[in-house]
């Protein structure tokens, strides 16, 4: 019960279909197991409802809101729904991110750049900004943004890498501005993860079997030669969202099996 009686918004609580669980859904299920009451936000409402069914099957308490975080009015909508249902906001878990259509700089379409930046970076800005007035009023809150080790490691996707580097910088800035309000803001940089978005999406875009993609990705991980799972990210997020991390803000935590340790 590390989040007992906490009110947590999980943005990106749905997932694409696949053989495994995604980061947002795993965080939602784990937060509920640890005592949080949840607001599950996703552009795909049906997928958010699937997460809600999993949470409620274990006795958890949650509502769902359909929203696109790249639109300010949608962010206001899920904040208003949270305050109406639960009266306050203790935690914002920001999980939304895309990479489809990305490429090297000479082949990247302007439209793909704009879409990736709108979701990955602007969406983080808008969702964080939307919860801060309520958190400041109560002088309490924790925000966890999901970035990527692509922000600091070599990557072939220029828009995704740049957007995630922006998430790290945004996290530092919001943490600095809001420490005086007793609001903590941290980010997690997942490495290679065995999640539906990664495996299903990349295998399809590269035209290779999932089994071969998994083998290649496993081989690139220093720790045990195996990718992490969404639960690894969720447990890191649980710690940063909990009162156990009450003296931690502005941190960028790699959850990557040692990949980013290769820098330098």
N, C-alpha and C positions, 0 to 999 in steps of 0.2 A: 504493500500500500504506500509506495513512495510518492504517489501523486494524490493521496487521499483528499477528496473534496475540492480538488483543483478543477478549473474550467479550462479546457484546452480546445483550441481551434486547430484542426489538421487540414491544411490546404494541400490538395492533391491526394485525397484519401482514397480515390479509386485507382484503377490500374488497367493496362491493356491485358487482354487474355494471354495466358501462358501457362507453363508447367509449374511455375514457382510463385511466390508471393512478392509483391512490389514494395518499395520503400514506404510509401504513404500508408498502404493498408497495414503493413507490419507495425508501423508506429502507432496507428490508431488502435489496433488490437492490444498492443502492449500497454499503451497509456491507460486504456480501459481496465485491463487486468490490474494495474497499479492504483486504481481508485479514481481516475479522472472521469469527469463527465465531459462528453465530446460534442463538438460541432464539426461534422464531416463535410468538407467543401470540395467540389470537383465540377469541372465543366461537363463531364459525362455523369449525369444524375443517376442513371441506371447502375453504373459501376459503384458510385458512392452508396447506393442502397444495398448493393451486395456486401460492402464493407459493414454497413449498419447491421445487416442480418448476422454477420459473424460476431460482431460486438455484442449484440443483444442475446445471441445464443449462449454466450458465456455470462449473462447477467449484467452486462454493461448498460450504461445510460447514454444515449446520443440522439442527435437530430441531424438531418442532412440539409445542405443548401446547394443549389446549382449556381455556379458562378464561374466567370472567366476573370482571373486575377489581373489580366492585362487591361481591364476596364475599371476605372475608379468607382463607378456606380455599383458594380458588382461587389467590390470590396466593402463598400458601405453597407450593402445588403447583408452580407454574412456577419458583419459586426453588429448591425441592428438586430439580426435574428438571435445572435448569441446573448446580447444584453436583454432582449425580451424573454428568452427562455431561462437564462441562468443569472442575470443581474450583474455579471462582471466577466472579465477576461483575465485569466492568470497566465496562459501559455499560448503562444502562436508557433506552430510548427509549419514551416514553409518548405514544401516538398516539390513544387511544380518545376519541371524543366524539360526541354525538348532539344533535339539535335537533328531531326530529319531535314534533309535538304542542304546540310552543311557540306563544305568542300574546302579545297585549298583556295587561296585568295584570288587567283586568276580565273577560277571556275565557279566561284560562289556567286549566285544570283543576288542582286540587291534585295529582291523580295524575301529571299530566305534569310538574309542578314537581318532585315527589319523584323521578321516574324520571330526569330530566335531571340533577338534582343528584347522584343516586347514581352515575351513570356518569361524568359529566364532572369532578366534584370529589371525591367520596368515592373513586372509582376511582383517581384520581391519588394521593390520600393513602395508600390501602392499598398500591398497588404500590410507591410510594417507600419507605414504611415497611418493606415486606417485604424489600427489597434492602439496606437500610442496615446491618443487623448484620454481614453478610458484608463489605460495603465498609469499614466501620469497623475490622473485624478486620484487614484488609489495608492500611488507611490509604491507600486509593486508590479512585477511582471517578468516573464522570461520569453525571449524569442530565440528560436533555433532555425537558422537558414541552411538549406542543403545546397552546398556548392559542389565541387569536384576537384580531384587532384589534377585534372586537365588545366586548372588555373595556374598551376606551378610546374607541371611536367610537360614534356614535349607531347604535342597532339597534332593530328592532321586536320582537325576541324577548327577553322579560324574563328567562326562566330561563336561556337559553343565555348571554346577556350576563353575568348575575350569576355563573354557574358559572365562566366564563372569567376574570372579574375575581378570583374566588377562586383559580383556578389561579395567576395572577400572584402573589397574596399568599402562597399556599402555597409557591411556588418561592422567593420572597425568604426566607421563614421557614426552610425546610429548608436553603437555602444558608448562612444565618447560623449555624444550629445545627451544621452539619457542616464548615464551613471548617477548624476546628481538627483535623479528622480527614482533611484533604487530599481531601475529596470536593467536587466541583464540581456545582452545580445551576443550570441555566439554562432559559429558556423561549423558544419561538418563537411569534410572533403572525402566522399567515398572514392575508393579506387575501383578496380574491376569487380563487379558484382554479378551474381547469377540471378538476375531479375528478368521478368518478362519484357520490359521495355528494351533492355540491353540485348538479350539473347534473341528474342523473336524479331525485333526490329532490325538489328544489325545483320543477322543471318539472312533475312529477306532482302535487305538492301545490297548485300555483297553476293547474294546468290549462292551461298554455301550451306551445307547441312548444319543444323544446330549442334550436333555432336562434334563436328570439326571445329566450330567456333568456340565451343566450351573447352576443347582440348587446347587450342591456341591461347585462350585467355588464362586458363589455369597455369599454363607453362610460364606465363609472364609475371606471376605473383611470387615474390621471394619467400613469403611465409607459408611453408607447407606445400607450395606448388598448387594452390587451389584458390579459386575466387571466394570472396565473402558472399554473404547472403543479406537480404533485407533486414533480417533480425540483428545483424551486427551493427547496422546503421541505427536501427530502432533503439538498441540498448545504449548506444552512445548518446542519442537524443534524449532518452529517458534520464540519464545522468545530468545532462546540461539543463534540462527543464526542471529538474527536481531541486529541492532546497539543499541537497548535498553539494551542489555547485554554487552556493550562495555568494562565494567570493571570486567567481570566475565570470569575466565579461571581456568581450573583444577577442576571444580565443578562436583560432581556426584549427580544428582538430582533424588530422588525417585518420581515416578508417580504411586502410588500404593494403594491409599485409606487407608493409614495408616498401611499397613502390616509390613513394615520394622521398624515402631516405636515400635514394640514389642520386639526388640532386647534389652536384658538386663532387 
